[in-house]
Amino acid sequence: MPTPNTVTEQLTRAGRAIEHDSFAVIDREVGPHDYAPHQWPIVRRMIHANADFDFNGLTAFHPRAVTAGIHAILSGRSRVVADVEMICVGLSAPRLAHFGMQAHQFIADADVIAQAKADDTTRAVQAMRKAHRLGLLDDAIVGIGNAPTALIELVRLIHEEGARPALVVGMPVGFVSAAESKALMAQVDDVPWIVIRGRKGGSTLVVAAIHALLSLAEATPEHAPGVPAR
């Protein structure tokens, strides 16, 4: 379908055609869904990333999630904080840069590893604590696709230490605490979130969701095509 986007589109005509045709196939085959028009592009891109229609239904949104994500992107003051490097590598650096954003992760930092060993916690827990100490969680889009303990710790930081991300994209995958961590996030009222209920998830889906938000931000009237956000 026609799109006004340029920055968040594939760079070649052939690439754009394949992506748009894929979205059209998903729209035809997905069946009924209850997502609002501003939510569906995010779910559709997640289905596209994994060829898994289960995300129609498993994906849940805080009522302010999409609006909060777009506002953060257009603010020119936000950033992405991820639980693992895979998310940072997967995100398009030019697309982030267009909106004045950078991606951060601390999972392999020496001080994070040392503190995790000292406290007998996970690196993911300590990485979230480090991001909070550095003041990076507030107004950020936090993407968690690998470590349930990162999401559990983030919820604690929100409740106990006043962390205020702009949006949490909480999609850790796994068999231990993954479903529970997302259910915990979904109980938070004062910080918007997008989660995948149950065990499914992964960094690829976080990347897909954030890319969809970037695309939605570029298409908003507040963002003039071809003009970097401020």
C-alpha positions as CSV (number, residue, x, y, z in Angstrom):
1,M,0.0,0.0,0.0
2,P,1.2,3.6,-0.6
3,T,3.3,5.1,2.2
4,P,4.7,8.6,2.7
5,N,7.8,7.2,4.4
6,T,11.3,7.4,3.1
7,V,13.7,6.9,6.0
8,T,11.9,3.9,7.5
9,E,11.4,2.1,4.1
10,Q,13.6,-0.5,2.4
11,L,16.3,1.3,0.3
12,T,15.6,-0.4,-3.0
13,R,12.4,-0.7,-5.1
14,A,12.8,-4.5,-5.1
15,G,13.2,-4.5,-1.3
16,R,10.2,-2.3,-0.8
17,A,8.0,-4.4,-3.1
18,I,8.9,-7.6,-1.2
19,E,8.2,-6.1,2.1
20,H,4.9,-4.5,1.0
21,D,3.8,-7.8,-0.7
22,S,4.6,-9.7,2.5
23,F,2.5,-7.3,4.6
24,A,-0.4,-7.8,2.0
25,V,-0.1,-11.5,2.4
26,I,-0.3,-11.2,6.2
27,D,-3.4,-8.9,5.9
28,R,-5.1,-11.5,3.7
29,E,-4.3,-14.5,5.8
30,V,-4.3,-13.3,9.4
31,G,-8.1,-13.6,10.0
32,P,-10.0,-11.5,12.5
33,H,-8.3,-9.5,15.1
34,D,-9.1,-6.9,17.7
35,Y,-6.2,-4.5,17.3
36,A,-6.8,-0.8,16.7
37,P,-5.5,0.7,13.4
38,H,-2.5,2.2,15.2
39,Q,-1.6,-1.1,16.9
40,W,-2.0,-3.4,13.9
41,P,1.1,-2.2,12.0
42,I,3.2,-3.3,15.0
43,V,1.7,-6.7,15.3
44,R,1.9,-7.2,11.5
45,R,5.6,-6.4,11.5
46,M,6.2,-8.8,14.3
47,I,4.3,-11.6,12.4
48,H,6.5,-10.6,9.4
49,A,9.7,-11.0,11.4
50,N,8.9,-14.6,12.5
51,A,6.2,-15.8,10.1
52,D,4.1,-16.7,13.1
53,F,0.5,-15.7,13.2
54,D,0.2,-16.5,16.9
55,F,1.3,-13.0,17.6
56,N,-2.2,-12.0,16.5
57,G,-3.7,-12.4,20.0
58,L,-0.5,-12.9,22.0
59,T,0.5,-9.3,21.6
60,A,-1.0,-6.9,24.2
61,F,-0.8,-3.1,24.4
62,H,-1.1,-0.7,27.3
63,P,-3.7,1.9,26.2
64,R,-1.1,4.6,25.7
65,A,1.7,2.4,24.3
66,V,1.7,3.5,20.7
67,T,1.1,7.2,21.4
68,A,3.9,7.2,24.0
69,G,6.3,5.4,21.7
70,I,5.7,7.8,18.8
71,H,5.9,10.8,21.1
72,A,9.3,9.6,22.5
73,I,10.7,9.1,19.1
74,L,9.6,12.5,17.8
75,S,10.9,14.2,20.9
76,G,14.5,14.0,19.8
77,R,15.5,13.3,23.4
78,S,14.8,9.6,23.7
79,R,16.9,6.5,23.3
80,V,16.6,2.7,23.2
81,V,17.9,0.8,26.2
82,A,18.1,-3.0,25.5
83,D,18.8,-6.0,27.6
84,V,21.1,-7.6,25.0
85,E,23.4,-6.5,22.2
86,M,21.4,-8.4,19.6
87,I,18.6,-5.8,19.8
88,C,21.1,-2.9,19.3
89,V,22.7,-4.7,16.3
90,G,19.3,-5.5,14.8
91,L,18.0,-1.9,14.9
92,S,18.7,0.2,11.9
93,A,21.3,2.8,12.9
94,P,20.3,5.2,10.1
95,R,16.6,5.1,11.2
96,L,17.5,5.7,14.8
97,A,19.9,8.5,13.9
98,H,17.3,10.2,11.8
99,F,15.3,10.7,15.0
100,G,18.3,11.6,17.1
101,M,18.3,8.3,18.9
102,Q,21.0,5.8,20.0
103,A,20.7,2.3,21.4
104,H,22.5,1.2,24.6
105,Q,23.1,-2.1,26.3
106,F,25.4,-3.0,29.2
107,I,25.1,-6.8,29.4
108,A,28.8,-7.5,28.7
109,D,30.3,-4.6,30.7
110,A,33.0,-5.7,33.1
111,D,31.4,-3.9,36.1
112,V,28.0,-5.5,35.3
113,I,29.6,-9.0,35.2
114,A,31.5,-8.4,38.4
115,Q,28.5,-7.0,40.3
116,A,26.3,-9.9,39.1
117,K,28.8,-12.4,40.5
118,A,29.2,-10.4,43.8
119,D,25.4,-10.2,44.3
120,D,24.6,-13.7,42.9
121,T,22.2,-12.1,40.4
122,T,22.1,-12.1,36.6
123,R,24.0,-9.8,34.3
124,A,20.6,-8.6,33.0
125,V,19.5,-7.4,36.4
126,Q,22.7,-5.5,36.9
127,A,22.6,-4.1,33.4
128,M,19.1,-2.6,34.1
129,R,20.4,-1.1,37.4
130,K,23.4,0.4,35.6
131,A,21.1,2.0,33.0
132,H,19.0,3.5,35.8
133,R,22.1,4.8,37.6
134,L,23.2,6.5,34.4
135,G,19.8,8.1,34.0
136,L,19.1,6.3,30.7
137,L,15.9,4.6,31.6
138,D,13.8,7.7,32.0
139,D,12.0,8.7,28.8
140,A,13.6,5.8,27.0
141,I,12.1,3.0,24.9
142,V,13.3,0.0,26.8
143,G,13.4,-3.2,24.7
144,I,13.8,-6.6,26.5
145,G,13.7,-9.7,24.3
146,N,16.0,-12.1,26.0
147,A,16.2,-11.9,29.7
148,P,13.1,-12.2,31.9
149,T,15.1,-11.1,34.9
150,A,15.8,-7.8,33.2
151,L,12.0,-7.2,32.8
152,I,11.3,-8.2,36.4
153,E,14.1,-5.9,37.6
154,L,12.7,-3.1,35.4
155,V,9.3,-3.5,37.0
156,R,11.0,-3.2,40.4
157,L,12.9,-0.1,39.4
158,I,9.6,1.5,38.2
159,H,7.8,0.7,41.5
160,E,10.6,1.2,44.0
161,E,13.0,3.6,42.5
162,G,10.9,5.8,40.3
163,A,12.2,4.8,36.9
164,R,10.0,6.2,34.2
165,P,10.6,4.8,30.7
166,A,8.5,6.3,27.9
167,L,7.6,2.8,26.7
168,V,8.6,-0.8,27.6
169,V,8.7,-3.3,24.8
170,G,8.8,-6.4,27.0
171,M,9.1,-9.6,25.0
172,P,11.6,-12.0,26.7
173,V,11.5,-15.5,25.4
174,G,11.9,-18.7,27.4
175,F,10.7,-21.3,29.9
176,V,11.8,-19.8,33.2
177,S,10.0,-16.7,34.3
178,A,9.4,-15.4,30.8
179,A,5.6,-15.6,30.9
180,E,5.6,-14.4,34.5
181,S,7.8,-11.4,33.8
182,K,5.5,-10.2,31.0
183,A,2.4,-10.7,33.1
184,L,4.1,-8.6,35.8
185,M,4.8,-5.8,33.3
186,A,1.2,-5.9,32.1
187,Q,0.0,-5.0,35.6
188,V,1.9,-1.7,35.5
189,D,-0.5,1.3,34.9
190,D,1.8,4.4,34.9
191,V,4.4,3.2,32.4
192,P,3.1,2.2,28.9
193,W,4.1,-1.2,27.6
194,I,3.8,-3.7,24.7
195,V,4.2,-7.3,25.7
196,I,3.8,-10.8,24.3
197,R,1.8,-13.0,26.6
198,G,3.2,-16.5,27.4
199,R,6.6,-18.0,26.6
200,K,7.1,-16.7,23.0
201,G,9.2,-13.6,22.3
202,G,12.7,-12.7,21.4
203,S,15.0,-9.9,20.4
204,T,13.9,-10.1,16.8
205,L,10.4,-9.2,17.8
206,V,11.5,-6.3,19.9
207,V,13.4,-5.0,16.9
208,A,10.4,-5.5,14.7
209,A,8.1,-3.6,17.1
210,I,10.6,-0.7,17.4
211,H,11.0,-0.5,13.7
212,A,7.2,-0.4,13.3
213,L,7.1,2.5,15.8
214,L,9.8,4.4,13.9
215,S,7.7,3.9,10.7
216,L,4.6,5.2,12.5
217,A,6.5,8.2,13.8
218,E,7.8,9.1,10.4
219,A,4.2,8.9,9.0
220,T,2.7,11.3,11.6
221,P,1.8,14.9,10.6
222,E,4.2,16.1,13.3
223,H,7.1,14.7,11.3
224,A,7.8,16.4,8.0
225,P,9.1,13.8,5.5
226,G,12.8,14.1,5.0
227,V,13.3,16.5,7.9
228,P,15.1,15.0,10.9
229,A,13.2,15.1,14.2
230,R,14.4,17.7,16.8
